[in-house]
Amino acid sequence: MNNNKSMTERQKREIEYHREHAELHKDILEKPFNFDVVTNKSRRWWNAYWDMYTYLLSKDIKGKNVLVVGCGFGSDALRLSKAGANVKAFDLSPESLFIAKKLSDKEGLNIEYREMSAEKINYENNYFDIVLARDILHHVDIPESISEIIRVSKPGAIFCFNEIYSHSIADRIRHSNFVENWLYPKMVNFVYDGKKPYITMDERKLTEKDVDDIVAIVKPEIIKYFSFIITRILPDKYLTLGKIDRILLTILSPISYILGGRVLVTGELKK
C-alpha cells in the first residue's frame, strides 16, 4: 500500500484523478470482458494496440513471467493471462486495482496485483521475461521508471511500450494560439466521440528525446508510429480511415517520427 507521505505531489494528484475515473467507469464490472485481441486470429494491422499484441503473442508467452506496468483496470493483465502468461501487475491507484481484481476474479484468472509506483517497483531483480508499459510512461518519471524496469527484468527480457507521443514540431503546432484557443475546443467533442478526455493534470506526451532515451536501452525489433490524423482530428472508430492513416505513415516512414501521435517500440532489453 502506498505511503501518502512518501508520494510526490504529482502522484497524489494522479491518485485523486483515478479515484474519480474509477467511480465513473465501475460499470465495466457488469459487462462481459473482451478478449478479442488475443483470441481473434484476424489482425487489425493498422491499430497500434492490435499490432502490439500481434508481436507479444508471437513470443510464445505461455508460462512466461510478464509484468504490466501501471495496469489501470487490468485489461492487459487479463488478456496476457488469458494467453497463458504468468502475469503480475501494479498500479498507483487502489480504486483501479479494485476493479482489476474484480474483473480477474470474474474471469477466473490468477493475476497478482500490487499497489505501487513505477518509480519504485517492489519486485525482485532479474525476474520478468517480458515487461509491458502501455500508456503509462507519459504519467511517470521516465528515467527512474526505466531504471526499475531494467532491474526487475531478466537478461534478454523483452520490453514493449506503446505510448502517446508528439514530436516537438508537432507539439508546437498543437499548442499554437490558433489550435489551443480556437481549433481544439471545437474539435475535442468530436475527436473523443462525446466522451470526457482521459487526460490528467500532470501527464505529458512522450517526445522524440524520450523515445530515443528509451530505445537506447533496447535492441529494437519494432519502432512504429501511428495516429497521424486518427485521435488528433478524427476519432478512432472509422476503420477505413484508420487503415488509410496507417498506410500514409508507412509511406512517409522517413518522417513518421515527426507526424505520428503514438509510438510502439519493442525489443530485447540491454543488461
SEBAGU-97699 format. One record per residue (C-alpha): residue in three letters; x, y, z. Coordinates in nm, 3 decimals, padded with zeros to 5 digits. Example, Ala and Ser with C-alpha at 12.3 -4.5 7.8 and 13.67 -1.06 7.14 Angstrom:
  resn        X        Y        Z
   ala   01.230  -00.450   00.780
   ser   01.367  -00.106   00.714
This chain:
  resn        X        Y        Z
   met   00.000   00.000   00.000
   asn   00.122   00.350  -00.081
   asn   00.254   00.569   00.200
   asn   00.099   00.910   00.132
   lys   00.392   01.087   00.300
   ser   00.645   00.935   00.059
   met   00.450   01.019  -00.256
   thr   00.520   01.321  -00.473
   glu   00.256   01.586  -00.525
   arg   00.215   01.462  -00.882
   gln   00.147   01.109  -00.763
   lys  -00.110   01.235  -00.512
   arg  -00.290   01.423  -00.792
   glu  -00.281   01.110  -01.009
   ile  -00.442   00.906  -00.732
   glu  -00.718   01.164  -00.685
   tyr  -00.786   01.177  -01.057
   his  -00.805   00.798  -01.087
   arg  -01.030   00.771  -00.784
   glu  -01.289   00.973  -00.976
   his  -01.208   00.792  -01.300
   ala  -01.270   00.452  -01.137
   glu  -01.601   00.571  -00.994
   leu  -01.714   00.689  -01.339
   his  -01.622   00.358  -01.503
   lys  -01.712   00.099  -01.239
   asp  -01.996  -00.021  -01.465
   ile  -01.738  -00.221  -01.664
   leu  -01.769  -00.483  -01.390
   glu  -02.120  -00.553  -01.516
   lys  -02.014  -00.607  -01.878
   pro  -01.853  -00.909  -02.047
   phe  -01.478  -00.868  -02.080
   asn  -01.346  -00.855  -02.437
   phe  -01.055  -01.090  -02.512
   asp  -01.081  -01.037  -02.889
   val  -00.726  -00.907  -02.933
   val  -00.582  -01.239  -02.808
   thr  -00.848  -01.483  -02.931
   asn  -00.928  -01.347  -03.278
   lys  -00.700  -01.490  -03.548
   ser  -00.762  -01.196  -03.782
   arg  -00.544  -00.896  -03.701
   arg  -00.601  -00.520  -03.723
   trp  -00.258  -00.428  -03.859
   trp  -00.345  -00.059  -03.872
   asn  -00.414  -00.037  -03.498
   ala  -00.124   00.013  -03.255
   tyr  -00.292  -00.189  -02.980
   trp  -00.359  -00.487  -03.204
   asp  -00.013  -00.463  -03.356
   met   00.135  -00.471  -03.007
   tyr  -00.048  -00.793  -02.929
   thr   00.046  -00.947  -03.262
   tyr   00.407  -00.900  -03.153
   leu   00.356  -01.020  -02.794
   leu   00.166  -01.333  -02.899
   ser   00.443  -01.417  -03.146
   lys   00.681  -01.451  -02.850
   asp   00.516  -01.766  -02.711
   ile   00.428  -01.605  -02.379
   lys   00.274  -01.917  -02.222
   gly   00.433  -01.971  -01.882
   lys   00.648  -01.658  -01.912
   asn   00.671  -01.411  -01.624
   val   00.511  -01.092  -01.753
   leu   00.491  -00.756  -01.576
   val   00.225  -00.500  -01.664
   val   00.338  -00.153  -01.556
   gly   00.058   00.084  -01.449
   cys  -00.213  -00.172  -01.520
   gly  -00.516   00.051  -01.459
   phe  -00.833  -00.158  -01.472
   gly  -00.627  -00.463  -01.568
   ser  -00.723  -00.506  -01.934
   asp  -00.371  -00.603  -02.046
   ala  -00.313  -00.818  -01.740
   leu  -00.632  -01.013  -01.814
   arg  -00.553  -01.056  -02.183
   leu  -00.197  -01.169  -02.126
   ser  -00.311  -01.409  -01.856
   lys  -00.576  -01.546  -02.093
   ala  -00.294  -01.608  -02.342
   gly  -00.117  -01.823  -02.083
   ala   00.136  -01.587  -01.926
   asn   00.219  -01.575  -01.556
   val   00.111  -01.215  -01.501
   lys   00.195  -00.971  -01.226
   ala   00.064  -00.616  -01.249
   phe   00.071  -00.299  -01.046
   asp  -00.078   00.047  -01.032
   leu  -00.064   00.355  -00.812
   ser  -00.443   00.373  -00.783
   pro  -00.615   00.143  -00.528
   glu  -00.952   00.210  -00.691
   ser  -00.823   00.099  -01.032
   leu  -00.673  -00.213  -00.874
   phe  -01.003  -00.295  -00.706
   ile  -01.171  -00.306  -01.047
   ala  -00.883  -00.505  -01.198
   lys  -00.903  -00.767  -00.922
   lys  -01.281  -00.796  -00.956
   leu  -01.250  -00.847  -01.333
   ser  -00.980  -01.111  -01.286
   asp  -01.189  -01.298  -01.030
   lys  -01.491  -01.278  -01.257
   glu  -01.291  -01.432  -01.543
   gly  -01.125  -01.694  -01.322
   leu  -00.773  -01.563  -01.391
   asn  -00.493  -01.586  -01.136
   ile  -00.315  -01.249  -01.153
   glu  -00.110  -01.093  -00.878
   tyr  -00.179  -00.721  -00.834
   arg   00.022  -00.481  -00.621
   glu  -00.022  -00.116  -00.533
   met   00.294   00.082  -00.609
   ser   00.450   00.342  -00.834
   ala   00.655   00.277  -01.148
   glu   00.943   00.467  -00.990
   lys   00.971   00.216  -00.702
   ile   00.882  -00.132  -00.825
   asn   00.858  -00.383  -00.542
   tyr   00.973  -00.696  -00.727
   glu   01.300  -00.887  -00.711
   asn   01.588  -00.839  -00.951
   asn   01.607  -01.032  -01.280
   tyr   01.259  -01.183  -01.255
   phe   01.050  -01.090  -01.560
   asp   01.073  -01.230  -01.913
   ile   00.853  -00.958  -02.062
   val   00.761  -00.609  -01.939
   leu   00.471  -00.419  -02.093
   ala   00.423  -00.045  -02.043
   arg   00.117   00.085  -02.226
   asp   00.000   00.443  -02.181
   ile   00.183   00.478  -01.851
   leu   00.529   00.625  -01.924
   his   00.379   00.965  -02.002
   his   00.247   00.971  -01.642
   val   00.573   00.892  -01.462
   asp   00.934   00.993  -01.413
   ile   01.078   00.810  -01.713
   pro   01.446   00.771  -01.609
   glu   01.354   00.636  -01.263
   ser   01.087   00.403  -01.402
   ile   01.310   00.267  -01.679
   ser   01.586   00.204  -01.427
   glu   01.344  -00.004  -01.219
   ile   01.214  -00.190  -01.526
   ile   01.571  -00.287  -01.618
   arg   01.639  -00.402  -01.263
   val   01.341  -00.640  -01.239
   ser   01.389  -00.781  -01.590
   lys   01.593  -01.088  -01.673
   pro   01.892  -01.054  -01.906
   gly   01.746  -01.074  -02.255
   ala   01.395  -00.982  -02.138
   ile   01.157  -00.818  -02.383
   phe   01.039  -00.464  -02.320
   cys   00.735  -00.334  -02.505
   phe   00.596   00.016  -02.475
   asn   00.301   00.173  -02.655
   glu   00.255   00.542  -02.575
   ile   00.101   00.867  -02.687
   tyr   00.367   01.077  -02.849
   ser   00.431   01.417  -03.003
   his   00.741   01.536  -03.181
   ser   00.850   01.883  -03.067
   ile   00.750   02.029  -03.406
   ala   00.400   01.880  -03.386
   asp   00.377   01.986  -03.022
   arg   00.447   02.348  -03.111
   ile   00.168   02.336  -03.367
   arg  -00.068   02.172  -03.115
   his  -00.004   02.446  -02.860
   ser  -00.010   02.737  -03.103
   asn  -00.267   03.006  -03.029
   phe  -00.486   02.903  -03.322
   val  -00.504   02.534  -03.227
   glu  -00.505   02.578  -02.849
   asn  -00.760   02.857  -02.826
   trp  -00.979   02.806  -03.132
   leu  -00.949   02.472  -03.314
   tyr  -00.903   02.228  -03.025
   pro  -01.204   02.346  -02.820
   lys  -01.421   02.300  -03.130
   met  -01.277   01.956  -03.216
   val  -01.243   01.793  -02.874
   asn  -01.601   01.667  -02.851
   phe  -01.580   01.514  -03.199
   val  -01.232   01.363  -03.157
   tyr  -01.324   01.199  -02.828
   asp  -01.661   01.091  -02.962
   gly  -01.853   01.287  -02.698
   lys  -01.662   01.132  -02.406
   lys  -01.460   01.313  -02.143
   pro  -01.091   01.307  -02.248
   tyr  -00.882   01.077  -02.029
   ile  -00.615   01.338  -01.954
   thr  -00.463   01.404  -01.614
   met  -00.318   01.734  -01.500
   asp   00.046   01.618  -01.498
   glu   00.069   01.384  -01.794
   arg   00.271   01.480  -02.099
   lys   00.316   01.304  -02.428
   leu   00.647   01.137  -02.495
   thr   00.886   01.347  -02.702
   glu   01.138   01.232  -02.960
   lys   01.407   01.264  -02.691
   asp   01.210   01.038  -02.455
   val   01.177   00.777  -02.728
   asp   01.546   00.800  -02.817
   asp   01.642   00.759  -02.450
   ile   01.424   00.450  -02.409
   val   01.524   00.297  -02.742
   ala   01.886   00.331  -02.630
   ile   01.831   00.062  -02.365
   val   01.673  -00.193  -02.601
   lys   01.771  -00.380  -02.916
   pro   01.463  -00.265  -03.110
   glu   01.268  -00.514  -03.318
   ile   00.985  -00.272  -03.388
   ile   00.968   00.107  -03.394
   lys   00.638   00.216  -03.545
   tyr   00.443   00.540  -03.540
   phe   00.064   00.558  -03.555
   ser  -00.213   00.818  -03.541
   phe  -00.123   01.088  -03.790
   ile  -00.484   01.207  -03.811
   ile  -00.677   00.947  -03.608
   thr  -00.727   01.060  -03.244
   arg  -00.598   01.405  -03.342
   ile  -00.861   01.523  -03.589
   leu  -01.082   01.214  -03.618
   pro  -01.197   00.958  -03.359
   asp  -01.060   00.605  -03.391
   lys  -01.396   00.445  -03.474
   tyr  -01.356   00.487  -03.852
   leu  -01.182   00.166  -03.962
   thr  -01.121   00.263  -04.324
   leu  -00.975   00.598  -04.224
   gly  -00.763   00.418  -03.965
   lys  -00.617   00.198  -04.238
   ile  -00.550   00.499  -04.462
   asp  -00.386   00.678  -04.170
   arg  -00.153   00.382  -04.110
   ile  -00.071   00.347  -04.481
   leu   00.017   00.717  -04.500
   leu   00.258   00.688  -04.209
   thr   00.413   00.377  -04.367
   ile   00.465   00.560  -04.697
   leu   00.602   00.859  -04.508
   ser   00.811   00.641  -04.277
   pro   01.125   00.861  -04.301
   ile   00.930   01.142  -04.131
   ser   00.672   00.933  -03.942
   tyr   00.853   01.019  -03.619
   ile   00.752   01.381  -03.681
   leu   00.394   01.312  -03.793
   gly   00.291   01.030  -03.560
   gly   00.081   01.071  -03.246
   arg   00.155   00.728  -03.096
   val   00.469   00.518  -03.084
   leu   00.512   00.141  -03.044
   val   00.858   00.009  -02.958
   thr   00.953  -00.349  -02.877
   gly   01.282  -00.523  -02.829
   glu   01.523  -00.703  -02.602
   leu   01.649  -00.504  -02.305
   lys   02.021  -00.438  -02.284
   lys   02.155  -00.553  -01.947
